[in-house]
Amino acid sequence: MSWMHAGLLAPALLLAAGAADPSSYAATHPAAYAGTYVLRVCHGPCTATPDFTGTLVLFERPIRNAQGRLFRADLDTQYANGCFVWSKATGGPFGNERRGFFSWALFEGAADLELMRSPDGGYRVRMQLTPKGLRGEAGIWVDPGPADAGHEARDQLIAERLGEPDIAACNSPP
């Protein structure tokens, strides 16, 4: 849980711009992606019941706490501008972490983010806009190290838009 800011989020969190050049930040964080989503994750095609469900929130600007300080995800170089909460008490597709914060940005025409990050791995997500929200793929990656080969297992993700970004969704109980 060291990579998350669980327990630090207050309902009174405020959103504020944190970039030196707001126009360049807006170009990589388009308002069209910002919103609150119901997220479904499937190991393989999402044709039946998803393996995991939760809430995903993407903000246009970095998240600030009630004291005005910017949140940063551990091991990340960008300010946190998104959160997730898994519905299952046992956590999401990458372990027992039930909620957390992350950074997202538009990269090569898709929202690019890592819901989980450690020194030697992560859960990378790439999603594109659809008429009802976002759709894409994700995978767990690991640093191959000297004696192992890295791998990335692919999951399918569907995020149905519920509305505008809602900071309260980051605190919702799983």
C-alpha positions, 0 to 999 in steps of 0.5 A: 500500500506504500504506492497509494495515498489511502487514508490521506484523501479527504472529502474536501479535496480540491482540483487545481492546475499544477503545470507551469504551462496550462496549454501544454498540460491541457493538450495531454489531459483533454477534458473529453477524457475527464469523468467518473466511470464504472470500470469492467476488467476481463481476462480476455474478451469482455463478453460475459461477467467481468473478472473485476469491477470498480470505479475509475475517475480521471481529472483534468488537473492534478489533485490537491488535498484540503491543505492545497498540497499536490498529491504524488504517486510514489515512484511516479514523476507526474502529479496524481490526477486519477483514482480507482476503487475496486468493488471486490473486497479482495482487490483488483487484477493486480493484488489486494490493493482496493483503491489508489491514485495514479497519473494519466496523460494522452499518449499516441491517441489513448489515455495512458496510465498505471493503476499500480506501480512498484520498482519492478512492475506495474499494471499499465492501462491504455484506453481510447474514447468511445461513444459511451466512455473508454475502452482498451487493454491493460497488462501486468508487466515486470522487470525481467531482471538478469535471470527472468524474462519480462511478461505482460498478460493482456486484459480487456477494459470497458469504462462506462461514463457516469458523469463528471469527475467526482472526487467523492468516488475516490473515497467510496467504500469498495 
